[in-house]
Amino acid sequence: MEVVKRGFVRACKNHSYLSYELIDNILSPLCANHKVSKPSSKESVKVFVSEINDSLNDLGQSLVFIKYPIKGEEYLVYVKTDATPDSVSNTGLTPEECQYFSKLLDRIAAEEDCNIPWNAAYSELLLQGTSKTVKKSRMQELLQKWTQMGYFMELDERIFLGPRSLVELSFYLGSHHEEHIKNCMLCKCLVLWDTRCGSCNIQFHRECIHTYLQRRDICPSCGNLWTTPLRRSTDSSQ
């Protein structure tokens, strides 16, 4: 099983974020080749990942499950536990290209709903103040690369913060963009695009507030009766 775990970690690094379907596609041949039982349920996969994390944590790496509301899916995300925007950009990039990542991240995070039109991601205005510009074609290549790595997500002609940014850069996002980006009061993890209290507009993870409301029927923030339906997300305008 240790050989399977090492192979799975390599696959996680290569893919950056994985759906349960992709996890199964990776584990099926690995387990078959090494004649070990494959984790067959979501719960057993999470136990399997937890065992891997015991060794990864000492290396400054971690595998983290996150529910990503924009796609309505749960992903397993490979993260570096001490990452910052400056360290995210891979080696081999110019200083201006690395700065493009940081400026794009901040541009998206500064929006109340944490997304921007796709064409705004290629604006030269993002690089104002730098000594050299990055060509639009190069911006498109970099954004595609960072999207594949899970730092951004393209959907309906808009660019969102991706699942890897929400996990790996959660401290940076919460501390530098606290006006729009906060932690769920119940689990203390970053929360975006989920459900809000109809009275105080504070946002919670849907599962967190659902569990809480099984015991009480008031908002844990303002104390008013909870009225927001949990079957759908509530954006900041509602």
ABEGO torsion letter per residue (X at the ends): XAAAAAAAAAAAAAAGBBBAAAAAAAAAAAAAAAGBBBBABAAAAAAAAAAAAAAAAAAGBBBBBBBBAAAGBBBBBBBBAABBAAAABBBGBBAAAAAAAAAAAAAAAABAAGBBBAAAAABAAAABGBABBBBAAAAAAAAAAAAAAGABBBBGGBBBBBAAAAAAAAAAAAAAAAAABBBBAAAGBBBBGBBBBAAAGBBBBAAAAAAAAAABABBAAAGBBBABBAABBBBAAX
